Amino acid sequence: MKHIRAISFAILTGVTLVSTGCAVMRGQTSPGAYVDDRAITTAVKAKLIEDKRTGGLSINVDTLNGAVALSGFAKSQSEKDAAGQIASTTRGVREVRNNLIVRP
């Protein structure tokens, strides 16, 4: 029984490392950085959806090494500015690239 548990744990660990290996090849330093970036992306997206000033569903969020890139469309300059401010105040964000296009 102990051997089965150890083998299962080893397989699960291997699958996790292999599945996050692509992120390391994209320029991230470790699988841990990939997980951190996913958490940042999720947190920013959740805040954008919660905030009534932004159309969170129409804003794409991508994170690489703590740098957040916002893309998509905003209805006004104030919505674009609010999205950038929300992203910049999220824990773990080092930089924000606000590439939102204002389209009425």
Residue pairs with C-beta under 8 A, 6 or more apart in sequence:
16 31
17 31
20 31
20 34
20 35
21 31
23 31
23 33
23 34
23 37
24 30
24 31
24 34
26 64
27 64
27 65
28 34
28 37
28 64
28 65
29 65
33 65
36 66
36 92
37 63
37 64
37 65
37 66
38 63
39 92
40 63
40 66
40 68
40 90
40 91
40 92
40 93
41 61
41 62
41 63
41 68
43 90
43 91
43 92
44 61
44 63
44 68
44 86
44 87
44 90
44 93
45 56
45 59
45 61
47 56
47 86
47 87
47 90
48 54
48 56
48 59
48 61
48 83
48 86
48 87
49 56
49 57
50 56
51 82
51 86
53 78
53 79
53 82
54 74
54 79
54 82
54 83
54 86
55 74
55 75
55 79
58 72
58 73
58 74
59 70
59 71
59 72
59 74
59 83
59 100
60 70
60 71
60 72
61 68
61 69
61 70
61 87
62 68
62 69
62 71
63 69
63 93
65 94
66 92
66 93
66 94
66 95
67 93
67 94
67 95
67 96
67 97
68 87
68 90
68 93
68 95
68 96
68 97
69 96
69 97
69 99
70 83
70 84
70 87
70 96
70 97
70 98
70 99
70 100
71 99
71 100
72 100
72 101
73 100
73 101
73 102
73 103
74 80
74 83
74 100
74 101
74 102
74 103
75 102
75 103
75 104
76 102
76 104
77 102
79 100
79 102
80 98
80 100
80 102
83 98
83 100
84 96
84 98
84 100
87 93
87 96
87 98
88 96
